[in-house]
Amino acid sequence: MELILKQDVEHLGFKDDVVNVKNGYGRNYLIPRGMATMATPSAKKVLEENLRQRAHKEKTIVDAATKSANAIKELEIKIAAKTGAGDKLFGSVTTIDLAAALQKAGHEVDKKFISIKGGSVKRLGPYDAQIRLHREVVVDLGFEVVAEK
């Protein structure tokens, strides 16, 4: 089944992509939730025209995301967390904590666009995260989890 995505769907595609999915997934999940529409020939023509008109606007958005990515790369983020015996944390450091640290630094990034390599952090030390600012702009960010004083 060929569908046009109305919004970003993780592990499938981005908004306005034409994707092929199994019939049940499209009919029972994507279309009822408003995430996609059928890719009929007329819908494809409308999509092409919209993409042509949006190309110029997209360039300015990509430039802004690239500028923001360069600023984020230069940040040194340290997240303070309570620790137990050794370097083990009480709880864990997640994308929510990293998004809050970025917001303190002046960069508004939604937690769903941040992925910490290896999942949540449960020990002190340096870690890496990947931040998707735009479908074409992904920045790798190193951060450190330190003991709370």
TORLO-163025 format. One line per field, with one value per residue: residue number from 0; residue in three letters; x, y, z of N, C-alpha, C, CB in turn. Coordinates in steps of 0.05 Angstrom, whole numbers. Glycine has a CB too. Example, Ala and Ser with C-alpha at 12.3 -4.5 7.8 and 13.67 -1.06 7.14 Angstrom:
resi: c(0 | 1);
resn: c(ALA | SER);
n_x: c(264 | 257);
n_y: c(-114 | -45);
n_z: c(156 | 142);
ca_x: c(246 | 273);
ca_y: c(-90 | -21);
ca_z: c(156 | 143);
c_x: c(264 | 258);
c_y: c(-66 | 1);
c_z: c(156 | 157);
cb_x: c(226 | 282);
cb_y: c(-89 | -12);
cb_z: c(181 | 114);
This chain:
resi: c(0 | 1 | 2 | 3 | 4 | 5 | 6 | 7 | 8 | 9 | 10 | 11 | 12 | 13 | 14 | 15 | 16 | 17 | 18 | 19 | 20 | 21 | 22 | 23 | 24 | 25 | 26 | 27 | 28 | 29 | 30 | 31 | 32 | 33 | 34 | 35 | 36 | 37 | 38 | 39 | 40 | 41 | 42 | 43 | 44 | 45 | 46 | 47 | 48 | 49 | 50 | 51 | 52 | 53 | 54 | 55 | 56 | 57 | 58 | 59 | 60 | 61 | 62 | 63 | 64 | 65 | 66 | 67 | 68 | 69 | 70 | 71 | 72 | 73 | 74 | 75 | 76 | 77 | 78 | 79 | 80 | 81 | 82 | 83 | 84 | 85 | 86 | 87 | 88 | 89 | 90 | 91 | 92 | 93 | 94 | 95 | 96 | 97 | 98 | 99 | 100 | 101 | 102 | 103 | 104 | 105 | 106 | 107 | 108 | 109 | 110 | 111 | 112 | 113 | 114 | 115 | 116 | 117 | 118 | 119 | 120 | 121 | 122 | 123 | 124 | 125 | 126 | 127 | 128 | 129 | 130 | 131 | 132 | 133 | 134 | 135 | 136 | 137 | 138 | 139 | 140 | 141 | 142 | 143 | 144 | 145 | 146 | 147 | 148);
resn: c(MET | GLU | LEU | ILE | LEU | LYS | GLN | ASP | VAL | GLU | HIS | LEU | GLY | PHE | LYS | ASP | ASP | VAL | VAL | ASN | VAL | LYS | ASN | GLY | TYR | GLY | ARG | ASN | TYR | LEU | ILE | PRO | ARG | GLY | MET | ALA | THR | MET | ALA | THR | PRO | SER | ALA | LYS | LYS | VAL | LEU | GLU | GLU | ASN | LEU | ARG | GLN | ARG | ALA | HIS | LYS | GLU | LYS | THR | ILE | VAL | ASP | ALA | ALA | THR | LYS | SER | ALA | ASN | ALA | ILE | LYS | GLU | LEU | GLU | ILE | LYS | ILE | ALA | ALA | LYS | THR | GLY | ALA | GLY | ASP | LYS | LEU | PHE | GLY | SER | VAL | THR | THR | ILE | ASP | LEU | ALA | ALA | ALA | LEU | GLN | LYS | ALA | GLY | HIS | GLU | VAL | ASP | LYS | LYS | PHE | ILE | SER | ILE | LYS | GLY | GLY | SER | VAL | LYS | ARG | LEU | GLY | PRO | TYR | ASP | ALA | GLN | ILE | ARG | LEU | HIS | ARG | GLU | VAL | VAL | VAL | ASP | LEU | GLY | PHE | GLU | VAL | VAL | ALA | GLU | LYS);
n_x: c(17 | 13 | 29 | 22 | 58 | 33 | 57 | 120 | 141 | 168 | 220 | 199 | 189 | 192 | 152 | 110 | 134 | 132 | 113 | 118 | 78 | 54 | -13 | -48 | -22 | -23 | -79 | -102 | -73 | -39 | -72 | -123 | -104 | -90 | -39 | -24 | -43 | -77 | -38 | -57 | -59 | -75 | -66 | -11 | 5 | -12 | 20 | 72 | 70 | 63 | 111 | 148 | 135 | 148 | 203 | 238 | 227 | 243 | 298 | 315 | 299 | 332 | 382 | 378 | 374 | 424 | 457 | 442 | 458 | 514 | 523 | 506 | 543 | 589 | 578 | 590 | 565 | 546 | 515 | 488 | 480 | 450 | 489 | 505 | 539 | 605 | 606 | 554 | 488 | 431 | 372 | 367 | 397 | 363 | 335 | 302 | 328 | 373 | 349 | 330 | 378 | 399 | 361 | 371 | 419 | 402 | 379 | 325 | 302 | 263 | 250 | 239 | 269 | 319 | 369 | 401 | 461 | 463 | 421 | 388 | 426 | 464 | 509 | 565 | 604 | 630 | 586 | 552 | 505 | 453 | 425 | 369 | 356 | 332 | 306 | 350 | 392 | 431 | 461 | 518 | 528 | 569 | 566 | 572 | 562 | 561 | 577 | 530 | 538);
n_y: c(-23 | 43 | 104 | 173 | 209 | 248 | 269 | 264 | 198 | 154 | 110 | 101 | 145 | 215 | 275 | 285 | 246 | 193 | 129 | 57 | 10 | -46 | -69 | -75 | -45 | 7 | 15 | 4 | 31 | 78 | 111 | 118 | 146 | 194 | 201 | 191 | 191 | 162 | 148 | 170 | 182 | 236 | 259 | 253 | 290 | 338 | 338 | 341 | 393 | 424 | 412 | 435 | 489 | 496 | 489 | 533 | 558 | 518 | 518 | 562 | 545 | 501 | 526 | 556 | 514 | 490 | 531 | 532 | 481 | 484 | 519 | 487 | 445 | 468 | 472 | 455 | 408 | 393 | 349 | 347 | 296 | 255 | 210 | 142 | 90 | 87 | 100 | 98 | 119 | 148 | 130 | 153 | 187 | 218 | 232 | 274 | 302 | 319 | 352 | 392 | 413 | 433 | 472 | 507 | 527 | 557 | 535 | 510 | 447 | 392 | 335 | 287 | 289 | 277 | 229 | 185 | 152 | 85 | 84 | 101 | 136 | 109 | 114 | 153 | 197 | 209 | 217 | 205 | 238 | 242 | 293 | 312 | 364 | 378 | 343 | 338 | 356 | 334 | 331 | 311 | 306 | 313 | 299 | 305 | 267 | 286 | 282 | 304 | 360);
n_z: c(0 | -18 | 12 | 32 | 78 | 131 | 175 | 213 | 221 | 264 | 247 | 197 | 160 | 138 | 142 | 86 | 54 | 7 | 20 | 22 | 54 | 92 | 80 | 125 | 166 | 145 | 136 | 186 | 225 | 210 | 175 | 204 | 249 | 228 | 207 | 156 | 86 | 30 | -28 | -82 | -153 | -163 | -112 | -108 | -148 | -126 | -81 | -104 | -126 | -79 | -53 | -89 | -83 | -30 | -28 | -29 | 21 | 54 | 49 | 79 | 129 | 137 | 137 | 184 | 221 | 214 | 232 | 286 | 299 | 295 | 338 | 380 | 378 | 400 | 454 | 523 | 560 | 625 | 667 | 729 | 777 | 829 | 866 | 884 | 917 | 893 | 824 | 809 | 792 | 827 | 802 | 734 | 678 | 627 | 562 | 574 | 615 | 587 | 548 | 581 | 600 | 552 | 542 | 584 | 566 | 525 | 478 | 447 | 445 | 429 | 469 | 442 | 397 | 411 | 420 | 462 | 458 | 470 | 504 | 566 | 617 | 669 | 700 | 723 | 680 | 613 | 556 | 493 | 450 | 401 | 364 | 329 | 290 | 243 | 186 | 153 | 183 | 232 | 294 | 331 | 400 | 455 | 523 | 595 | 654 | 719 | 790 | 839 | 880);
ca_x: c(0 | 29 | 17 | 36 | 58 | 25 | 75 | 142 | 135 | 194 | 228 | 184 | 195 | 187 | 128 | 109 | 148 | 114 | 124 | 103 | 74 | 35 | -40 | -60 | -9 | -33 | -108 | -111 | -58 | -31 | -94 | -141 | -91 | -84 | -11 | -19 | -65 | -72 | -22 | -70 | -45 | -80 | -53 | 17 | 9 | -15 | 44 | 94 | 67 | 68 | 140 | 161 | 131 | 161 | 232 | 252 | 224 | 258 | 326 | 319 | 297 | 357 | 404 | 374 | 380 | 453 | 469 | 437 | 475 | 541 | 524 | 503 | 568 | 608 | 570 | 600 | 542 | 551 | 490 | 493 | 461 | 456 | 503 | 507 | 566 | 620 | 597 | 526 | 469 | 404 | 356 | 382 | 396 | 350 | 333 | 288 | 348 | 390 | 333 | 329 | 405 | 401 | 344 | 386 | 440 | 389 | 372 | 300 | 301 | 244 | 263 | 235 | 289 | 345 | 373 | 426 | 473 | 464 | 397 | 391 | 452 | 462 | 535 | 579 | 623 | 623 | 568 | 545 | 477 | 448 | 402 | 358 | 343 | 317 | 311 | 377 | 412 | 434 | 486 | 527 | 535 | 581 | 559 | 584 | 546 | 579 | 565 | 519 | 553);
ca_y: c(0 | 67 | 125 | 199 | 215 | 275 | 277 | 246 | 173 | 142 | 85 | 98 | 167 | 242 | 287 | 287 | 224 | 172 | 104 | 32 | -4 | -67 | -60 | -73 | -23 | 32 | 17 | 2 | 48 | 104 | 128 | 126 | 165 | 218 | 203 | 187 | 189 | 145 | 162 | 168 | 199 | 265 | 267 | 256 | 315 | 360 | 337 | 352 | 422 | 435 | 410 | 455 | 516 | 496 | 485 | 558 | 562 | 496 | 525 | 580 | 529 | 484 | 544 | 562 | 490 | 487 | 551 | 523 | 457 | 493 | 530 | 465 | 430 | 482 | 471 | 434 | 404 | 375 | 344 | 337 | 275 | 243 | 184 | 124 | 78 | 87 | 119 | 91 | 141 | 142 | 136 | 154 | 211 | 211 | 254 | 297 | 318 | 332 | 374 | 414 | 425 | 449 | 495 | 526 | 538 | 574 | 520 | 496 | 422 | 374 | 310 | 265 | 291 | 271 | 201 | 180 | 127 | 65 | 87 | 119 | 136 | 101 | 117 | 178 | 196 | 222 | 202 | 218 | 238 | 252 | 311 | 317 | 391 | 378 | 317 | 338 | 367 | 318 | 338 | 294 | 323 | 299 | 310 | 290 | 265 | 290 | 278 | 328 | 369);
ca_z: c(0 | -20 | 28 | 35 | 107 | 139 | 196 | 216 | 235 | 270 | 233 | 171 | 143 | 146 | 131 | 56 | 41 | -4 | 30 | 18 | 78 | 90 | 80 | 152 | 180 | 134 | 139 | 214 | 244 | 200 | 165 | 225 | 268 | 214 | 202 | 128 | 67 | 6 | -49 | -108 | -173 | -159 | -87 | -114 | -163 | -107 | -64 | -119 | -128 | -53 | -48 | -106 | -71 | -4 | -30 | -21 | 50 | 66 | 49 | 102 | 154 | 139 | 144 | 212 | 236 | 212 | 250 | 312 | 303 | 300 | 365 | 399 | 378 | 417 | 482 | 541 | 578 | 648 | 681 | 757 | 786 | 854 | 862 | 907 | 920 | 868 | 804 | 802 | 797 | 837 | 778 | 709 | 662 | 602 | 542 | 587 | 628 | 566 | 536 | 601 | 600 | 528 | 546 | 601 | 549 | 505 | 454 | 451 | 430 | 441 | 478 | 423 | 375 | 423 | 427 | 476 | 449 | 491 | 521 | 589 | 630 | 697 | 713 | 718 | 659 | 587 | 539 | 468 | 443 | 374 | 364 | 302 | 288 | 218 | 173 | 140 | 202 | 256 | 307 | 353 | 423 | 477 | 549 | 617 | 678 | 742 | 816 | 850 | 904);
c_x: c(18 | 14 | 35 | 35 | 51 | 43 | 98 | 133 | 161 | 197 | 213 | 191 | 187 | 161 | 131 | 125 | 126 | 127 | 106 | 102 | 55 | 7 | -52 | -48 | -20 | -63 | -116 | -96 | -53 | -54 | -113 | -130 | -84 | -55 | -5 | -45 | -57 | -57 | -35 | -55 | -50 | -67 | -23 | 23 | 8 | 10 | 68 | 93 | 73 | 98 | 156 | 159 | 146 | 191 | 247 | 251 | 241 | 288 | 332 | 317 | 322 | 380 | 402 | 382 | 410 | 467 | 465 | 454 | 503 | 544 | 522 | 529 | 589 | 602 | 585 | 579 | 551 | 524 | 497 | 471 | 469 | 469 | 503 | 536 | 580 | 610 | 569 | 507 | 444 | 386 | 373 | 380 | 385 | 349 | 319 | 309 | 366 | 375 | 332 | 356 | 409 | 384 | 357 | 407 | 428 | 381 | 347 | 299 | 281 | 257 | 260 | 255 | 317 | 347 | 401 | 436 | 475 | 440 | 401 | 417 | 449 | 488 | 546 | 598 | 614 | 605 | 563 | 515 | 475 | 423 | 394 | 343 | 326 | 322 | 338 | 399 | 411 | 461 | 493 | 537 | 546 | 573 | 570 | 564 | 565 | 563 | 554 | 533 | 535);
c_y: c(25 | 90 | 150 | 205 | 244 | 286 | 257 | 221 | 159 | 115 | 81 | 120 | 194 | 252 | 290 | 267 | 205 | 145 | 80 | 17 | -27 | -56 | -56 | -50 | 4 | 36 | 19 | 21 | 76 | 122 | 136 | 147 | 191 | 222 | 201 | 187 | 171 | 161 | 157 | 186 | 229 | 275 | 270 | 282 | 339 | 361 | 348 | 382 | 436 | 434 | 430 | 483 | 518 | 495 | 510 | 562 | 542 | 504 | 544 | 565 | 512 | 502 | 551 | 538 | 485 | 506 | 542 | 498 | 465 | 505 | 508 | 448 | 442 | 481 | 449 | 430 | 384 | 373 | 333 | 318 | 264 | 215 | 168 | 115 | 77 | 108 | 113 | 114 | 130 | 149 | 135 | 181 | 204 | 235 | 278 | 315 | 332 | 355 | 397 | 428 | 442 | 474 | 516 | 541 | 556 | 561 | 503 | 471 | 403 | 347 | 287 | 266 | 286 | 241 | 197 | 153 | 108 | 67 | 106 | 115 | 129 | 103 | 144 | 175 | 210 | 204 | 218 | 217 | 249 | 269 | 317 | 344 | 393 | 351 | 316 | 347 | 350 | 325 | 318 | 312 | 305 | 314 | 293 | 290 | 266 | 286 | 305 | 335 | 372);
c_z: c(0 | -6 | 27 | 65 | 112 | 161 | 198 | 231 | 239 | 257 | 207 | 152 | 154 | 133 | 101 | 41 | 30 | 4 | 23 | 45 | 73 | 93 | 107 | 168 | 171 | 141 | 168 | 233 | 233 | 191 | 187 | 245 | 254 | 207 | 172 | 112 | 44 | -15 | -76 | -127 | -169 | -133 | -91 | -129 | -144 | -89 | -78 | -121 | -101 | -46 | -64 | -93 | -44 | -5 | -21 | 9 | 65 | 69 | 73 | 128 | 158 | 147 | 174 | 230 | 236 | 231 | 279 | 319 | 309 | 328 | 386 | 401 | 397 | 447 | 497 | 562 | 600 | 663 | 709 | 765 | 813 | 850 | 888 | 910 | 893 | 848 | 794 | 809 | 811 | 813 | 753 | 697 | 635 | 584 | 554 | 600 | 609 | 553 | 555 | 602 | 575 | 530 | 563 | 585 | 527 | 479 | 460 | 433 | 444 | 447 | 458 | 400 | 386 | 428 | 439 | 467 | 472 | 510 | 544 | 603 | 659 | 713 | 707 | 694 | 634 | 570 | 513 | 463 | 414 | 375 | 335 | 302 | 264 | 205 | 160 | 159 | 228 | 268 | 329 | 376 | 445 | 503 | 571 | 641 | 702 | 768 | 826 | 876 | 927);
cb_x: c(-19 | 34 | 13 | 24 | 86 | -4 | 61 | 165 | 114 | 197 | 223 | 154 | 182 | 210 | 122 | 117 | 168 | 110 | 127 | 116 | 64 | 40 | -57 | -55 | 22 | -30 | -121 | -108 | -31 | -12 | -109 | -151 | -66 | -94 | 4 | -5 | -74 | -99 | 7 | -100 | -52 | -111 | -59 | 27 | -12 | -40 | 50 | 95 | 39 | 53 | 150 | 149 | 102 | 150 | 240 | 240 | 194 | 255 | 334 | 299 | 272 | 363 | 403 | 346 | 366 | 463 | 456 | 407 | 474 | 550 | 501 | 480 | 580 | 611 | 540 | 628 | 518 | 574 | 472 | 494 | 458 | 431 | 532 | 488 | 565 | 619 | 616 | 517 | 461 | 397 | 341 | 373 | 425 | 321 | 318 | 267 | 365 | 398 | 305 | 322 | 426 | 392 | 316 | 399 | 457 | 407 | 395 | 275 | 329 | 220 | 251 | 207 | 288 | 350 | 369 | 423 | 500 | 489 | 389 | 367 | 466 | 452 | 554 | 595 | 630 | 648 | 541 | 561 | 460 | 446 | 409 | 340 | 365 | 324 | 289 | 377 | 407 | 431 | 484 | 550 | 510 | 612 | 528 | 610 | 529 | 592 | 584 | 488 | 568);
cb_y: c(0 | 74 | 116 | 222 | 209 | 275 | 279 | 261 | 155 | 139 | 62 | 97 | 163 | 260 | 314 | 315 | 209 | 174 | 106 | 14 | 14 | -89 | -79 | -98 | -24 | 32 | -7 | -25 | 34 | 100 | 113 | 102 | 153 | 241 | 181 | 160 | 218 | 134 | 151 | 177 | 191 | 269 | 246 | 232 | 317 | 356 | 308 | 340 | 430 | 420 | 382 | 456 | 521 | 473 | 478 | 582 | 559 | 470 | 540 | 603 | 511 | 470 | 570 | 571 | 466 | 491 | 579 | 516 | 439 | 514 | 550 | 446 | 428 | 510 | 467 | 442 | 393 | 386 | 325 | 362 | 253 | 240 | 189 | 99 | 50 | 59 | 119 | 66 | 154 | 158 | 162 | 132 | 225 | 202 | 244 | 286 | 299 | 311 | 364 | 403 | 404 | 432 | 487 | 511 | 517 | 597 | 502 | 514 | 409 | 369 | 301 | 265 | 318 | 287 | 183 | 181 | 132 | 68 | 60 | 115 | 163 | 72 | 95 | 187 | 167 | 230 | 196 | 205 | 256 | 228 | 338 | 294 | 412 | 402 | 312 | 357 | 397 | 287 | 367 | 274 | 338 | 298 | 314 | 302 | 238 | 318 | 265 | 324 | 395);
cb_z: c(25 | -50 | 57 | 17 | 119 | 148 | 223 | 231 | 218 | 301 | 251 | 176 | 116 | 140 | 144 | 48 | 59 | -35 | 61 | -4 | 101 | 111 | 64 | 167 | 177 | 104 | 126 | 223 | 250 | 177 | 142 | 241 | 280 | 229 | 216 | 123 | 57 | -5 | -48 | -106 | -201 | -157 | -65 | -131 | -186 | -90 | -55 | -147 | -137 | -32 | -55 | -134 | -67 | 12 | -59 | -36 | 58 | 50 | 23 | 101 | 152 | 112 | 127 | 218 | 224 | 183 | 245 | 316 | 278 | 280 | 369 | 391 | 350 | 408 | 484 | 554 | 563 | 666 | 665 | 777 | 765 | 872 | 853 | 903 | 933 | 855 | 780 | 816 | 771 | 863 | 781 | 690 | 659 | 608 | 517 | 607 | 646 | 546 | 529 | 629 | 602 | 503 | 557 | 625 | 536 | 499 | 444 | 446 | 428 | 421 | 505 | 413 | 363 | 449 | 401 | 507 | 435 | 507 | 532 | 609 | 626 | 698 | 705 | 742 | 653 | 572 | 553 | 445 | 462 | 354 | 379 | 292 | 288 | 199 | 152 | 116 | 208 | 250 | 318 | 344 | 433 | 475 | 552 | 626 | 678 | 741 | 836 | 855 | 899);
